[in-house]
Amino acid sequence: MQSASYSIFVRDLARSQGRAPQLLAYDIDDRSAAEALVSVIAASYRDHGFNPATRTHWFRYDGSLHEIYAWPIA
């Protein structure tokens, strides 16, 4: 059985206009490593946090709110 690898996506919530999120990283073998990387990236911005309802991290950059998360890929 093949385990899933993970990708990291980021989306500008104010300016996305229905576009797909941008791929930031891919082929991360471990879920916890992917989630840790997401957390570190979000925390590198002064205004950042975690939304437990959606299980996504967020940060503000260039006057806009961004969402960042890890997603499994087959």
Backbone as numpy.savetxt, mean C-alpha at the origin, in Angstrom:
# Nx Ny Nz CAx CAy CAz Cx Cy Cz
1.96 -27.29 -3.36 1.12 -26.11 -3.36 2.00 -24.86 -3.36
1.73 -23.97 -4.28 2.51 -22.74 -4.40 1.91 -21.67 -3.50
2.75 -21.00 -2.73 2.26 -19.93 -1.88 2.18 -18.64 -2.68
1.35 -17.75 -2.23 1.16 -16.48 -2.93 2.34 -15.56 -2.66
2.64 -14.72 -3.63 3.57 -13.63 -3.39 2.72 -12.36 -3.32
3.34 -11.28 -2.90 2.59 -10.05 -2.64 3.16 -8.89 -3.44
2.27 -7.99 -3.79 2.63 -6.74 -4.44 2.20 -5.60 -3.53
2.83 -4.46 -3.72 2.45 -3.25 -2.97 1.91 -2.24 -3.97
0.75 -1.71 -3.64 0.09 -0.72 -4.48 -0.11 0.58 -3.72
-0.12 1.68 -4.45 -0.39 2.99 -3.87 -1.38 3.71 -4.77
-2.28 4.45 -4.13 -3.31 5.17 -4.89 -3.50 6.56 -4.28
-3.52 7.56 -5.13 -3.82 8.94 -4.73 -5.34 9.06 -4.72
-5.93 9.12 -3.54 -7.38 9.09 -3.43 -8.06 10.33 -4.01
-7.40 11.45 -3.98 -8.01 12.68 -4.48 -7.89 12.82 -6.00
-6.84 12.24 -6.56 -6.57 12.46 -7.98 -6.65 11.20 -8.83
-7.12 10.09 -8.27 -7.11 8.83 -9.02 -8.14 8.81 -10.14
-9.26 9.49 -9.98 -10.30 9.60 -11.00 -10.62 8.24 -11.63
-10.77 7.22 -10.77 -11.14 5.90 -11.24 -10.01 5.08 -11.83
-8.80 5.62 -11.85 -7.66 4.87 -12.38 -7.24 3.77 -11.41
-6.62 2.75 -11.95 -6.10 1.65 -11.12 -4.96 2.16 -10.25
-4.76 1.56 -9.08 -3.63 1.93 -8.23 -2.30 1.67 -8.95
-1.28 2.39 -8.54 0.05 2.20 -9.12 0.79 1.09 -8.40
1.47 0.26 -9.16 2.28 -0.81 -8.61 3.59 -0.21 -8.11
3.90 -0.44 -6.86 5.12 0.10 -6.26 6.20 -0.97 -6.11
5.79 -2.19 -5.78 6.74 -3.30 -5.62 5.98 -4.60 -5.88
6.71 -5.64 -6.27 6.06 -6.92 -6.55 6.98 -8.09 -6.22
6.39 -9.27 -6.22 7.11 -10.52 -5.98 7.77 -10.57 -4.61
7.04 -10.11 -3.60 7.51 -10.21 -2.22 6.96 -11.53 -1.67
7.84 -12.42 -1.26 7.45 -13.79 -0.92 6.65 -13.93 0.37
6.79 -13.03 1.28 6.21 -13.19 2.60 5.21 -12.08 2.91
4.02 -12.46 3.38 2.98 -11.47 3.68 3.43 -10.48 4.75
4.04 -10.99 5.80 4.46 -10.09 6.88 5.54 -9.13 6.42
6.42 -9.58 5.53 7.45 -8.68 4.98 6.80 -7.59 4.12
5.83 -7.96 3.32 5.13 -6.98 2.48 4.40 -5.96 3.34
3.70 -6.43 4.37 2.96 -5.52 5.24 3.91 -4.62 6.05
5.05 -5.16 6.45 6.03 -4.35 7.17 6.59 -3.25 6.27
6.85 -3.59 5.02 7.34 -2.59 4.07 6.31 -1.50 3.83
5.05 -1.88 3.70 3.97 -0.90 3.54 3.95 0.05 4.74
4.05 -0.51 5.93 4.02 0.30 7.15 5.20 1.28 7.21
6.38 0.81 6.86 7.57 1.66 6.88 7.46 2.78 5.85
6.96 2.46 4.67 6.80 3.49 3.63 5.82 4.56 4.10
4.66 4.13 4.62 3.67 5.10 5.10 4.24 5.96 6.23
4.97 5.33 7.15 5.52 6.05 8.30 6.64 7.01 7.91
7.15 6.91 6.72 8.20 7.83 6.29 7.63 9.22 5.99
6.31 9.34 5.98 5.66 10.64 5.79 5.19 11.14 7.15
5.25 12.43 7.34 4.90 13.03 8.63 3.46 12.71 9.02
2.52 12.89 8.09 1.10 12.66 8.35 0.73 11.30 7.75
0.57 10.31 8.61 0.30 8.95 8.14 -0.53 8.19 9.19
-1.07 7.05 8.80 -1.83 6.26 9.74 -2.27 4.94 9.13
-3.13 4.25 9.87 -3.64 2.95 9.47 -5.15 2.97 9.62
-5.87 2.50 8.61 -7.32 2.40 8.65 -7.69 0.94 8.91
-8.09 0.59 10.14 -8.39 -0.81 10.44 -9.60 -1.34 9.68
-10.51 -0.48 9.29 -11.70 -0.93 8.56 -11.34 -1.48 7.18
-10.37 -0.86 6.53 -9.96 -1.30 5.18 -8.64 -2.05 5.20
-7.97 -2.08 6.36 -6.66 -2.72 6.52 -5.62 -2.13 5.58
-5.71 -0.82 5.36 -4.74 -0.12 4.53 -4.07 0.98 5.33
-2.85 1.28 4.95 -2.14 2.42 5.51 -2.42 3.62 4.61
-2.23 4.79 5.16 -2.42 6.01 4.37 -1.33 7.00 4.75
-1.13 7.98 3.85 -0.22 9.09 4.13 -0.64 10.27 3.27
-0.26 11.45 3.73 -0.52 12.67 2.95 0.78 13.11 2.31
0.68 13.43 1.03 1.85 13.91 0.28 1.36 14.86 -0.79
2.05 15.96 -0.94 1.75 16.94 -1.98 0.28 17.38 -1.92
-0.22 17.54 -0.69 -1.58 18.03 -0.49 -2.67 17.02 -0.79
-2.32 15.76 -0.92 -3.30 14.74 -1.28 -3.17 13.52 -0.37
-4.26 12.83 -0.16 -4.29 11.62 0.65 -4.02 10.40 -0.23
-3.07 9.58 0.20 -2.70 8.37 -0.53 -2.97 7.14 0.32
-3.34 6.07 -0.33 -3.58 4.79 0.32 -2.50 3.82 -0.18
-1.94 3.02 0.72 -0.89 2.08 0.35 -1.18 0.75 1.03
-1.03 -0.34 0.27 -1.38 -1.65 0.81 -0.67 -2.78 0.06
-0.59 -3.94 0.73 -0.05 -5.15 0.11 -1.22 -5.99 -0.37
-1.04 -6.66 -1.53 -2.10 -7.47 -2.10 -1.50 -8.77 -2.63
-2.13 -9.89 -2.31 -1.58 -11.17 -2.81 -1.78 -11.33 -4.32
-0.81 -11.96 -4.96 -0.93 -12.28 -6.38 -0.69 -13.77 -6.54
-1.29 -14.33 -7.53 -1.16 -15.79 -7.75 0.18 -16.12 -8.38
